[in-house]
Amino acid sequence: MQMKRLMITLPAGLFLIFGMMACKKENVQPDESTGVVITDSVAMAFRPANYTFYSLKEGKVLPLSDSATTKWDIAFKFSSIIINGGASGPGNAGVIVKRDGQYESVTSAPETGYAQDTTAARLAINSTFGSPDAWYIYEPVSHAFGPVAGLYFILRTADNHYAKMEVTQVRYHIQPGASYPDSLIYKFRYTYQPDGSRDLSTQ
């Protein structure tokens, strides 16, 4: 198995102007016979006008022009996370939200049980501030913002492949004296299975 590592370090303001920017990828070819482990960071402006669309298969951010296609699997907009299925896109993506802290132990994706976004307000990954089922915790005074401990996602992608993903950190940048951050950086890891099976083992 090969490890592919990616990083976005572009100024978040570019996302307001251009919508999306592609990740810079190292020239590493994944091993197509097993799960591909990917670590990535996605930067975005604070409360951007559009979602930042991400392809698990390609391991990169896609342009806004691909938002109505099945090329993307998951997208981020401030605290909201959508998947490419149901009300949010033409794909067949679905998600199982797990809170058991067993990310490393997941070696196979379930066959059923995947939820989809039903409306813009009823997302499969709950991002409602203050909800006990929200995927994140936010502290308004300090602006501390991050994933619930032990939470991760098992994903069926837009084109019926499988992956597991964990948001490991959400960093923000705030100007001195400002009341709100001007950018967020999501850091996450995931294992994607390119052969279409539900095997998520990395050995």
C-alpha positions as CSV (number, residue, x, y, z in Angstrom):
1,M,0.0,0.0,0.0
2,Q,1.2,3.5,-0.8
3,M,0.6,6.5,1.3
4,K,-0.6,9.6,-0.6
5,R,-0.3,12.9,1.3
6,L,-1.9,16.1,0.2
7,M,-2.1,19.7,1.5
8,I,-3.8,23.0,0.7
9,T,-2.0,26.1,1.9
10,L,-3.7,28.7,-0.4
11,P,-5.0,31.9,1.2
12,A,-8.6,31.3,2.1
13,G,-9.7,34.5,0.4
14,L,-9.0,32.8,-3.0
15,F,-12.0,30.6,-2.3
16,L,-14.3,33.7,-2.2
17,I,-13.0,34.8,-5.6
18,F,-12.6,31.6,-7.5
19,G,-14.9,29.2,-5.6
20,M,-12.7,26.1,-5.5
21,M,-9.0,25.4,-5.9
22,A,-7.4,22.0,-6.5
23,C,-5.1,20.3,-4.0
24,K,-1.4,20.0,-4.8
25,K,-0.7,16.3,-4.8
26,E,2.6,14.6,-4.5
27,N,3.6,12.3,-7.4
28,V,2.7,9.1,-5.6
29,Q,0.7,6.3,-7.3
30,P,-1.8,4.5,-5.0
31,D,-1.9,0.8,-4.7
32,E,-5.1,-0.1,-6.6
33,S,-5.3,-3.6,-4.9
34,T,-6.0,-2.3,-1.4
35,G,-7.4,0.7,0.4
36,V,-5.7,4.0,-0.2
37,V,-5.0,6.0,2.9
38,I,-5.1,9.7,2.4
39,T,-4.5,12.7,4.7
40,D,-5.6,16.1,3.5
41,S,-6.4,19.6,4.6
42,V,-9.0,21.8,2.9
43,A,-9.0,25.6,3.5
44,M,-12.0,27.8,3.0
45,A,-13.1,31.3,3.7
46,F,-15.3,32.0,6.7
47,R,-18.9,31.5,5.7
48,P,-18.1,31.2,2.0
49,A,-20.8,31.7,-0.6
50,N,-20.4,28.1,-2.0
51,Y,-19.5,24.7,-0.7
52,T,-16.0,23.3,-1.2
53,F,-16.5,20.1,-3.2
54,Y,-14.1,17.2,-2.6
55,S,-13.5,13.9,-4.5
56,L,-12.5,11.0,-2.3
57,K,-11.5,9.0,-5.5
58,E,-9.2,11.8,-6.8
59,G,-8.1,13.1,-3.4
60,K,-8.6,16.7,-4.3
61,V,-11.0,19.7,-4.3
62,L,-13.1,20.0,-7.4
63,P,-14.2,23.3,-9.2
64,L,-17.6,24.7,-8.6
65,S,-18.5,23.7,-12.2
66,D,-18.5,20.1,-11.0
67,S,-21.1,20.7,-8.3
68,A,-24.0,19.3,-10.3
69,T,-22.1,16.1,-11.3
70,T,-21.2,12.8,-9.6
71,K,-17.5,13.7,-9.5
72,W,-17.6,14.9,-5.9
73,D,-18.5,12.9,-2.8
74,I,-18.4,15.3,0.2
75,A,-18.5,19.1,0.5
76,F,-17.8,21.6,3.3
77,K,-19.2,25.1,4.0
78,F,-18.3,26.5,7.3
79,S,-19.7,23.9,9.8
80,S,-22.0,22.2,7.2
81,I,-21.0,19.0,5.5
82,I,-23.1,17.6,2.7
83,I,-22.7,14.4,0.6
84,N,-23.5,13.8,-3.0
85,G,-26.8,12.1,-2.8
86,G,-30.5,12.7,-2.0
87,A,-31.3,16.4,-1.8
88,S,-27.6,17.5,-2.2
89,G,-26.5,16.0,-5.4
90,P,-27.2,13.5,-8.3
91,G,-24.9,10.8,-6.9
92,N,-25.7,7.9,-4.6
93,A,-23.5,8.9,-1.7
94,G,-24.6,8.0,1.8
95,V,-23.1,8.2,5.3
96,I,-23.1,6.4,8.6
97,V,-22.1,8.6,11.4
98,K,-20.3,6.7,14.1
99,R,-19.4,7.9,17.6
100,D,-17.7,4.9,19.1
101,G,-14.1,6.0,18.6
102,Q,-13.3,2.8,16.7
103,Y,-12.1,4.4,13.5
104,E,-8.9,2.3,13.4
105,S,-10.8,-0.9,13.9
106,V,-13.2,-0.5,11.0
107,T,-12.0,-2.9,8.3
108,S,-15.3,-3.3,6.3
109,A,-18.1,-0.9,5.3
110,P,-21.6,-2.0,6.1
111,E,-23.8,-3.1,3.2
112,T,-26.8,-1.0,4.4
113,G,-27.7,1.8,6.8
114,Y,-26.4,4.8,4.8
115,A,-28.3,8.1,5.3
116,Q,-28.7,10.8,2.7
117,D,-29.4,14.5,2.9
118,T,-33.2,14.8,2.7
119,T,-33.4,18.6,2.5
120,A,-31.0,21.6,2.8
121,A,-32.0,21.8,6.5
122,R,-32.0,18.0,7.2
123,L,-28.5,16.8,6.5
124,A,-27.3,13.3,7.1
125,I,-24.3,14.8,9.0
126,N,-26.0,17.1,11.5
127,S,-24.4,20.5,11.7
128,T,-27.0,22.3,13.8
129,F,-25.3,24.3,16.5
130,G,-26.2,23.1,20.0
131,S,-27.7,19.9,18.8
132,P,-26.7,16.8,20.8
133,D,-26.2,15.0,17.5
134,A,-24.1,17.7,15.8
135,W,-20.8,16.4,14.5
136,Y,-18.8,19.3,16.1
137,I,-18.4,21.3,19.3
138,Y,-18.2,25.1,19.1
139,E,-17.4,27.4,22.0
140,P,-18.7,31.0,21.1
141,V,-16.4,32.9,23.5
142,S,-13.1,31.4,22.5
143,H,-14.3,30.3,19.0
144,A,-12.9,26.8,19.7
145,F,-14.3,24.6,17.0
146,G,-13.7,20.9,16.4
147,P,-15.1,17.4,15.9
148,V,-16.8,15.5,18.6
149,A,-14.3,13.1,20.2
150,G,-14.6,9.6,18.8
151,L,-16.8,10.7,15.8
152,Y,-16.1,9.5,12.3
153,F,-17.9,8.7,9.0
154,I,-18.4,5.6,6.9
155,L,-19.2,6.7,3.4
156,R,-20.7,5.3,0.3
157,T,-19.4,7.5,-2.4
158,A,-21.3,9.1,-5.3
159,D,-20.4,6.3,-7.6
160,N,-20.9,3.4,-5.1
161,H,-17.4,3.0,-3.7
162,Y,-16.7,3.0,0.1
163,A,-14.5,4.9,2.4
164,K,-14.1,5.8,6.1
165,M,-13.2,9.4,7.1
166,E,-12.4,11.2,10.3
167,V,-12.1,15.0,10.7
168,T,-9.1,15.2,13.0
169,Q,-9.0,19.0,13.4
170,V,-10.6,22.3,12.4
171,R,-8.2,25.2,12.6
172,Y,-9.1,28.8,12.1
173,H,-7.4,32.1,11.5
174,I,-8.6,35.3,13.1
175,Q,-7.2,38.8,12.6
176,P,-6.1,40.7,15.8
177,G,-9.2,42.5,17.2
178,A,-11.6,40.7,14.9
179,S,-14.8,39.2,16.3
180,Y,-14.9,36.2,13.9
181,P,-12.4,34.0,12.1
182,D,-11.7,34.8,8.4
183,S,-10.8,31.3,7.4
184,L,-11.2,27.7,8.4
185,I,-8.9,24.7,7.6
186,Y,-10.4,21.2,7.9
187,K,-7.9,18.5,8.5
188,F,-9.1,15.0,7.9
189,R,-7.9,11.5,7.0
190,Y,-9.7,8.8,5.1
191,T,-9.3,5.3,3.6
192,Y,-10.9,4.9,0.2
193,Q,-11.4,1.5,-1.5
194,P,-10.9,1.9,-5.3
195,D,-11.9,-1.6,-6.3
196,G,-15.6,-1.1,-5.4
197,S,-15.6,-3.7,-2.5
198,R,-16.5,-2.8,1.1
199,D,-13.0,-3.8,2.3
200,L,-11.5,-0.8,4.3
201,S,-8.5,-2.7,5.7
202,T,-5.1,-1.1,4.9
203,Q,-3.0,-4.2,5.0
